[in-house]
Amino acid sequence: MSAPSPGTAGDGTAGDGTAGDVLVVGAGPVGLTAALALRAYGLPVTVLEAGPEGRQRPGSRAIFTHSQTLQILDRISPGLGAELYRHGVYWNTQRTFHAGKEVYAKTYPDPPAGVYPHFTSLPQVQIEAYLQARAVAAGVTFAWEQEIADVTTSDDGVVLTTAAGRRWDASYVVGADGSRSVVRKQIGARMEGTRDEGWYVVVDVAEKDEPSLPNERHFHYAHPAVDGRNVLIVPFAGGYRVDLQLVEKDDPEELASPEGVRGWLDAVLPPGYAERTTWVSTYQFLQLVAHDFADPHRRVLLVGEAAHLFAPFGARGLNSGVPDAEAAAIAIAAASRATAAAARTPVEAFALARRSAALFNRDAAGEALAHLRPDEETAARVLAAAERAPEDAEASVWLEKAPYGPRGVHRAETVYRY
Ligand SMILES: Cc1cc2nc3c(=O)[nH]c(=O)nc-3n(C[C@H](O)[C@H](O)[C@H](O)COP(=O)(O)OP(=O)(O)OC[C@H]3O[C@@H](n4cnc5c(N)ncnc54)[C@H](O)[C@@H]3O)c2cc1C
């Protein structure tokens, strides 16, 4: 079933924001979640988005939505988590291979009735469509083609100015404008961390009418059909995502070209999938966290990729952006009710708690990255474990889990209330 086509609140050309309104910059999944959460707290909210109404964003990107994320979405818009779960796919079986030999395989039992499985998998573009439809129904106003260029904050509020010179006034602003966030730069927040030098090519393929791939997640260390590169194959509603980890001598552009993709995809998937490619992208992964998640006046709150960028192993991007967004809404609701003297406290608590969650997630994704781009000692450990697995259960489980980083979530993912 296809995702809904969201409408627009009012005529889609919302008037200038007035002091007292909350503005969200960015209609990505995290900005949309923040807008919904603000409405759940009864606050009027307008989303300012640089892109045009009805735009089509490419690629599956954040396919893997954790059950904790579904629960948060249910809290801010009852039934939304269940809606995503219904339209996503879930698989019980996970397999890990080393140089073509199966070193781990496990099939989990279905979750009991009424309980979400650990995740649901559907393309980010569909997640955004469901969020946007809910936001419109909840009374969020949208203003499209509003590219924010300037942010001025004071103890009393925020003034945003678009590249076209339009002015928007707000009591609070949620900065959800993604990895190149102008809001972040304008409030003087610095990104701290590293860029990983390794390259990945990421490809989406559409499912065939008669699927010849199993509904399972497969991770290959040293896939023999592609000269020992690592390969990850993950199902999502409507298709599969295939990640190829490049080695030092590889040219990312060549392996991402139509001929390059066809060459390696045909080697790792059954026949007929390569010509069903719907998206190709190349990535180097950043591991960055803003030094502060709010401006000095505590009026602008940063969430999602405006505040942090992680390597995707463990799916910590969207899954930590959603709790950021809920926490920002709770903080703004509390600050709006507080006396002027007390209004900073909830925003301060938001900034500290979410930054600490982001540092935890950055380090966890960093452990996965270090495992996938191993030094000599780790490479030798992987090889030794692969020789012992699957008979040696400890080695087998380690090979399966390590590419995703440590399990669990930071305690700040558990929602707090004032
Ligand atoms: C290959 C890949 C795989 C991934 N897999 C997963 C996964 O499985 N699970 C997971 O949780 N995460 C995953 N992620 C991460 C996930 O895609 C991001 O965390 C998510 O898109 C961030 O959402 P966001 O709303 O913060 O930012 P974005 O989605 O980037 O949205 C920002 C919005 O702000 C708008 N904007 C930008 N600048 C301005 C401006 N100046 N004024 C107004 N509007 C502006 C943009 O147009 C955009 O609509 C993956 C990412 C990649 C690249």
Ligand as a Chemical Component Dictionary entry (heavy atoms), coordinates in Angstrom:
data_LIG
# 
_chem_comp.id                   LIG 
_chem_comp.type                 NON-POLYMER 
_chem_comp.pdbx_formal_charge   0 
_chem_comp.three_letter_code    LIG 
# 
loop_
_chem_comp_atom.comp_id 
_chem_comp_atom.atom_id 
_chem_comp_atom.alt_atom_id 
_chem_comp_atom.type_symbol 
_chem_comp_atom.charge 
_chem_comp_atom.model_Cartn_x 
_chem_comp_atom.model_Cartn_y 
_chem_comp_atom.model_Cartn_z 
_chem_comp_atom.pdbx_ordinal 
LIG C1  C1  C 0 22.399 5.821  3.566  1  
LIG C2  C2  C 0 21.709 6.259  4.835  2  
LIG C3  C3  C 0 21.042 5.321  5.581  3  
LIG C4  C4  C 0 20.393 5.674  6.752  4  
LIG N1  N1  N 0 19.733 4.712  7.441  5  
LIG C5  C5  C 0 19.095 5.050  8.594  6  
LIG C6  C6  C 0 18.311 4.075  9.305  7  
LIG O1  O1  O 0 18.160 2.907  8.857  8  
LIG N2  N2  N 0 17.693 4.472  10.470 9  
LIG C7  C7  C 0 17.849 5.763  10.949 10 
LIG O2  O2  O 0 17.323 6.069  12.030 11 
LIG N3  N3  N 0 18.526 6.715  10.272 12 
LIG C8  C8  C 0 19.149 6.396  9.103  13 
LIG N4  N4  N 0 19.800 7.366  8.378  14 
LIG C9  C9  C 0 19.828 8.760  8.857  15 
LIG C10 C10 C 0 18.552 9.533  8.508  16 
LIG O3  O3  O 0 18.345 9.557  7.096  17 
LIG C11 C11 C 0 18.680 10.952 9.021  18 
LIG O4  O4  O 0 18.962 10.872 10.408 19 
LIG C12 C12 C 0 17.418 11.773 8.827  20 
LIG O5  O5  O 0 17.153 12.083 7.461  21 
LIG C13 C13 C 0 17.599 13.116 9.527  22 
LIG O6  O6  O 0 16.374 13.764 9.512  23 
LIG P1  P1  P 0 16.317 15.311 9.780  24 
LIG O7  O7  O 0 14.843 15.650 9.779  25 
LIG O8  O8  O 0 17.146 15.683 10.952 26 
LIG O9  O9  O 0 17.063 16.000 8.523  27 
LIG P2  P2  P 0 16.690 15.948 6.992  28 
LIG O10 O10 O 0 15.981 14.712 6.617  29 
LIG O11 O11 O 0 17.921 16.309 6.257  30 
LIG O12 O12 O 0 15.644 17.155 6.834  31 
LIG C14 C14 C 0 16.044 18.522 6.906  32 
LIG C15 C15 C 0 14.977 19.372 6.214  33 
LIG O13 O13 O 0 15.330 20.753 6.376  34 
LIG C16 C16 C 0 15.189 21.430 5.120  35 
LIG N5  N5  N 0 16.123 22.554 5.135  36 
LIG C17 C17 C 0 17.470 22.518 5.020  37 
LIG N6  N6  N 0 17.990 23.756 5.131  38 
LIG C18 C18 C 0 16.937 24.607 5.307  39 
LIG C19 C19 C 0 16.847 26.010 5.489  40 
LIG N7  N7  N 0 17.928 26.816 5.484  41 
LIG N8  N8  N 0 15.623 26.569 5.665  42 
LIG C20 C20 C 0 14.506 25.764 5.666  43 
LIG N9  N9  N 0 14.538 24.422 5.497  44 
LIG C21 C21 C 0 15.741 23.848 5.333  45 
LIG C22 C22 C 0 15.543 20.366 4.087  46 
LIG O14 O14 O 0 15.010 20.684 2.818  47 
LIG C23 C23 C 0 14.904 19.129 4.705  48 
LIG O15 O15 O 0 13.556 18.994 4.340  49 
LIG C24 C24 C 0 20.439 7.033  7.198  50 
LIG C25 C25 C 0 21.091 7.994  6.434  51 
LIG C26 C26 C 0 21.714 7.623  5.264  52 
LIG C27 C27 C 0 22.406 8.686  4.452  53 
# 
loop_
_chem_comp_bond.comp_id 
_chem_comp_bond.atom_id_1 
_chem_comp_bond.atom_id_2 
_chem_comp_bond.value_order 
_chem_comp_bond.pdbx_ordinal 
LIG C1  C2  SING 1  
LIG C2  C3  SING 2  
LIG C2  C26 DOUB 3  
LIG C3  C4  DOUB 4  
LIG C4  N1  SING 5  
LIG C4  C24 SING 6  
LIG N1  C5  DOUB 7  
LIG C5  C6  SING 8  
LIG C5  C8  SING 9  
LIG C6  O1  DOUB 10 
LIG C6  N2  SING 11 
LIG N2  C7  SING 12 
LIG C7  O2  DOUB 13 
LIG C7  N3  SING 14 
LIG N3  C8  DOUB 15 
LIG C8  N4  SING 16 
LIG N4  C9  SING 17 
LIG N4  C24 SING 18 
LIG C9  C10 SING 19 
LIG C10 O3  SING 20 
LIG C10 C11 SING 21 
LIG C11 O4  SING 22 
LIG C11 C12 SING 23 
LIG C12 O5  SING 24 
LIG C12 C13 SING 25 
LIG C13 O6  SING 26 
LIG O6  P1  SING 27 
LIG P1  O7  DOUB 28 
LIG P1  O8  SING 29 
LIG P1  O9  SING 30 
LIG O9  P2  SING 31 
LIG P2  O10 DOUB 32 
LIG P2  O11 SING 33 
LIG P2  O12 SING 34 
LIG O12 C14 SING 35 
LIG C14 C15 SING 36 
LIG C15 O13 SING 37 
LIG C15 C23 SING 38 
LIG O13 C16 SING 39 
LIG C16 N5  SING 40 
LIG C16 C22 SING 41 
LIG N5  C17 SING 42 
LIG N5  C21 SING 43 
LIG C17 N6  DOUB 44 
LIG N6  C18 SING 45 
LIG C18 C19 SING 46 
LIG C18 C21 DOUB 47 
LIG C19 N7  SING 48 
LIG C19 N8  DOUB 49 
LIG N8  C20 SING 50 
LIG C20 N9  DOUB 51 
LIG N9  C21 SING 52 
LIG C22 O14 SING 53 
LIG C22 C23 SING 54 
LIG C23 O15 SING 55 
LIG C24 C25 DOUB 56 
LIG C25 C26 SING 57 
LIG C26 C27 SING 58 
# 
